[in-house]
Amino acid sequence: MLAEIIWNEATLGTVMALSIPIIAIIASFWFKIESVKSESELKKSMVERGMSVDEIERVLAMRSHKK
């Protein structure tokens, strides 16, 4: 009886409608985190290769202009 009251069509529709923006927000944060991790790994690899600060800045500036 309680399940019928809680999980009727209106409640299910509301839950599904609210889950879409929540999933979008979580995906947005996940994308930002992965982007920062990717850029950090790129910087680390450039430092390990012995690139100068000016070269690294140039590469990062070119990368941001392409986006």
N, C-alpha and C positions, 0 to 999 in steps of 0.2 A: 504494500500500500504506500509506504513512504517512497519507494523507488518510483512509483507511478506519479507521485506528486512532484518529486524533484526533477525527474528526467522526462518531462512532457516535451512536446514539440517546441513550445515557446522558449523554454529553458535551454534546450539543446541548440536552438537557433541563436540565442543570445550568447551562449558560451562559444560557439563557433565564430560568430561575428567579432567577439572580443579577442579571440585567439589570433586572428589575422594581424592586427597591429602589434600585438605582443611578439609574435614571431618575427615581424619585420624589424622591430627594435632590436631584438636579440641578434638577428642576422647582420644588422648594421654595425653593432658593436663588434661582432666576430670579424667582419670584414676589416674594420679599422685596426683591430689587434693584429690580424694577419698581415696587413699592410705595413705596420710598424715593425713587426718581426722580420719581414722580407727586407725592408730598408736597412735594418740593423745588421742582418746577415751580409748584405751587400757591402756595407761600410767595413765590416770586420774583414771580409775577404780582400777588399782593396787595401786595407792597412797591412794585412799579412803579405800581400804582393809587393809592398814597399812603395805604394803610390804616395805622392806628396799631398798635403792638405789642399793645395790649389787644384790638383788633378781630381781629387775626390769631389771638391765643390763643383767643378766643371761638369763632372759626370752626373751628379745629383741635380744640377740645374737643368741639364739637357733632358734628364729623365722626367722632371716635373713639367717641362715645356711640352713634352709629347702627350702628357695626360690632358 
